[in-house]
Amino acid sequence: MDDKITHLNDLVEARRHGTGRYVGLTPEGPRVLAFADLAELCGALAVRLARAAAPGREAEGRKNVLIALGDPLAFVQCFFAASLAGLVPVPGPTRSLRHPGHRRRLLAILAASRPCLVVVDDAIVPELTALLPDGRTPVTCLGGPVEPRGGAAAGARPGAASDIGSGRADVCYEQYTSGSTAQPRPIAIRQRHVLAQLRQAAEVFGESRDSVSVNWTPLFHDMGLVTSVLRPLWSDYTSVLIEPRAFAMRPECWPAALSEWRATHTSAPDFGYALCAARTPRPQAYDLRPLVVARSAGEPVRARTLAAFSAAFAPAGFDPAAFKPSYGLAEATLTVTSCPLDAPPQVVEFSRRALERGRAEPAANPSDARVLVSCGLPMPGTTVTIRRESGSGRLRAGEAGEVWIAGPQVAAEGEGGRTGFGTGDLGFLWEGELFLLGRGRDRFQVRGQNFYSHEIEDVVVAADLQLRPGRAVVFPAETSGGRGPALVVVAELRRSTEPLTNAQERSVVSAIVTALSREFELSAAPTLVPAGTLPLTTSGKVRRGDCRQRYAAGEFTSGEAVAAGAEGH
């Protein structure tokens, strides 16, 4: 890639002669936005955005444009148009404001970002306008993606300050964290961070003009934006975009699209691979042989998910070595580490007891084993170190502590300099690769022993087929004198046309209690709730803090809440 590209606008301009394209899959068929048309179409749209944003921008100097569009191609156009207009795109959630979680998140982002313009789908313009307290932020819609038409629009080129505003914003976009345990936080992703990440990804994931990516992750999240929008433009290849709701309703649409478009690259969180493996009726009907990178990131990578997906799609020619577990976070633009392109991921059984002491050692017997999947090696130019949780003192290989990162793509505190950035994630380095244990804030102690919420929740949802994968929350019970159950468990039941009988609920509760006693020697008080009860982030993660508050307020109830296990646990 030409070293003269120092800004996203340069990349849009450089692709006037590109061969890549964005393909939006819709019920009516695929819609195509060629890279060669981007400069023309987005330049024309930039004029509209600049005019609409002018009152807030000129009066208060605000540059942010909040973009909450459900149509992937409309989002892509608006994102690049905002950049061409010298504005700063702020990706926002796209679901209806009637959804409480999305409404709260959108309002929180509005309050934090103070945009000079909000671009949303037509249907929510009146509702959102009524919610804005000061009336000073204009709300508009695109009315769908702008179609190629040539003519006068072709004259709107990047850098035409008289038409689309002055200056090239140093901040490429403002990304908000998912807000799984707190309010979403803004991270200013600058041009240099984005370009560094794109160079890294092209090298590590082997991306070229011959690549084809197929993805369904939302574009307002860092994984969707970087993987589905920015990386394809950098390496000039085709990016096929599945609407997230389409995947949620019919998970098999993902492998179908991978097969039809002969995809070489794809990315998703662990739950996506698990859902697809469980709910694809005829995996042998698809051809996944061209797939060389199946990136798993965004949440803990589970060995059983890799095994289940590999087994389910073996008849489709899927190569398990294509799995590339990765570690990343919004503060680092996206990716920090990933498994090597030419090797399968490491899956290692470590000793639980040794990990309790802060050391990584191979397990001597299955009863002491904790299976962990490697998140791979640092991206080029990136440094990953493990420090004590106090932040002082660098630890040696095999010693567990907080993960610290530094690199040209790191946009958080330290700006990738010598001090680096403490991620709050706990893990260790083993044979040069990063293994994660969990989030520091999601760790708790029972009888002086450390546990991680996600590890116990995995065991809960696997205890009975009536439980929804990824829809459980655990936290220590507030007991007096060490008596009573050690854990509170709130778990969602699968959606069903027939409600469970009391006897069936007791059976599910008993299965949870037995599984936690067997795996962790922990007693529990499970509560079963209907599907859709637990509050989630926009990326589908359970909001543990909210769940704990709602449980304390007595908002979670079920027909049966059974505690079992040994006294004093």
DRENLUM-807796 format. One record per residue (C-alpha): x, y, z. Coordinates in steps of 0.5 Angstrom, whole numbers, plus 500, padded with zeros to 3 digits. Layout:
<fifis>
XYZ;...
</fifis>
This chain:
<fifis>
500500500;502507498;506510504;503517502;496515505;496518511;489519512;482515511;480520505;487518502;485511502;478513499;481517493;486511492;481506491;478510485;481505481;480499485;477493484;474491491;466492493;462492499;456487498;450488502;445482502;438483503;432479502;431482495;438480493;445483493;446490493;453492491;457498492;464498488;470502491;471505485;464509486;466511493;469518492;464520488;458518492;461519499;463526496;456528494;453526501;459529504;456536502;449534504;452532511;457539512;451543510;446539515;452540521;454547520;449550525;452546531;459546528;460553527;456555533;460550538;466547534;463540535;465535529;462529531;457526527;453520530;451515525;446510527;444506520;441499520;443499512;450496512;451500505;448506508;452506514;459505509;457511505;455516511;462514515;466515509;462522507;463524514;470523514;471527507;467533510;472534515;467531521;468525526;464519525;461516531;458509530;452508534;447502535;441501530;435498533;429501535;429506541;423501543;428496546;430499553;438497552;439500545;435506547;439507554;446506550;444511544;442516549;449515553;453516547;449522545;450525551;458523551;459525544;455531543;454531536;453536531;449532527;445525528;444521522;439515523;434511520;427514517;423511522;426513528;427521526;421523530;422519536;429521537;428528535;423529541;428525546;434530545;433535550;436542547;433542540;440544538;442538535;439536528;437529526;436527519;436521515;439518508;433515505;437509503;444509500;446514495;446510488;452511483;449516477;455520475;454527473;455533477;457529483;463526480;466533482;465532489;472530491;476529497;480536499;474540496;474545502;469550499;464544498;465540504;468543509;475545511;480541514;482533515;480531522;486528526;481523529;478518524;472516528;470515536;469508538;464507544;466501548;460496549;458498556;458490559;459493566;459500566;456506561;459506554;466510554;469514548;475512545;478517540;481513534;486517530;488516523;495513525;492508529;487506524;492506518;497502523;492497524;490496517;497495515;498490521;492486519;494485512;500482514;498477519;491475516;494474509;489479506;490481498;486483492;484476492;481475499;473475500;470476507;463475509;461478516;455479520;458483526;454490527;458495524;458500530;462495533;470495533;470488530;465490525;467496523;475494522;474487519;468489514;469496512;476498513;480492512;477490505;478498503;485497505;487491501;482492496;478486496;470484496;467485503;460481504;455484509;450480512;445484517;446482524;438480525;438476519;444472522;440472529;434469525;437464521;444462523;445458517;445464512;452465515;455459512;451459506;454466504;461463506;460458501;456462495;461467495;467463496;470467502;477466505;476470511;471471516;470474524;465473529;465472537;465465540;458465541;457466533;461459531;457455537;450458535;452456527;454449529;448448533;443450528;445449521;441443519;445441513;452443513;454438508;450443503;456448503;463449501;468452506;474449503;476456501;476459508;483460510;482465516;476464521;477469526;474468533;475474538;470479542;469474548;473468551;475463546;472456548;476450546;469446545;466451540;472450536;471443536;464443535;464448529;470443526;466437527;459440524;463443518;468437517;463435511;463442508;471442508;472446513;479446516;480447523;487450522;483456519;481458526;485464528;483466536;485473537;485478543;483485542;479491545;477498542;482501546;487498541;483500535;481492534;487487534;493486539;494478538;492473533;494466532;499465526;497464519;500458518;499454524;493451528;491455535;494452541;489448546;493447552;490444559;493448565;493446572;487449576;491449582;498452579;493458576;491459583;498461585;499465579;503460575;502456568;503449569;501443564;495439568;498433571;491429571;484431568;481433574;486439575;485441568;483448566;483448558;485454555;486457548;491461545;490468543;496468539;502472538;503480538;501484532;507487528;510492532;506491538;509489545;505485550;507484557;504481564;505486570;502485577;495487578;498493582;501495575;508495578;513490576;513486570;512478570;516473567;513468562;508463565;506468571;499470571;497478572;494484568;495484560;499491558;500493551;503498547;504499539;502504534;495501534;493503541;489509542;488509549;492512555;500512553;498512546;502506545;508509548;513506553;508506559;503502555;496501557;493496562;487493559;484490566;484483563;488477566;493472563;500470562;505468556;506461554;511460549;511467546;503466546;498470550;493466554;487469557;484468564;478473564;477480566;479482573;473485575;469479573;473475578;471473585;473469591;469463595;473461601;479464598;479461592;479465585;473464580;472467573;464469572;465467565;468460566;462458571;457461567;459456561;458450566;451453568;449453560;452447558;448443564;441442561;439443554;433447556;438453558;440458553;447458551;451465553;445467557;447466565;450470570;453468576;456472582;457470590;451470594;451474600;451469606;451470613;457466617;459462611;452458611;448457605;449457598;456460595;453462588;447466586;445463579;440467574;439463567;435464562;430458559;430457551;424460547;419455547;411454545;410450551;412453558;416448563;412444568;414445575;417438575;421440569;424446572;426442578;430438574;434444570;435447577;438440579;442439573;445446574;447445582;450438580;454441575;457446579;458442585;462437580;466442577;468447582;465444589;461450589;453450592;448454588;442458588;439458581;433462579;430460572;427466568;424466561;428468555;429475553;430477561;437478562;439485560;445485555;450490551;449491544;454486542;449480546;454480552;450479559;451486563;453483570;453489574;445490572;443483573;446483580;442490582;436487579;437481583;438484589;432489588;428482587;426483580;428476578;423470580;422463578;417458580;423454583;429457586;433451589;439451593;443445594;450443596;454442602;453446608;458452609;460452601;
</fifis>
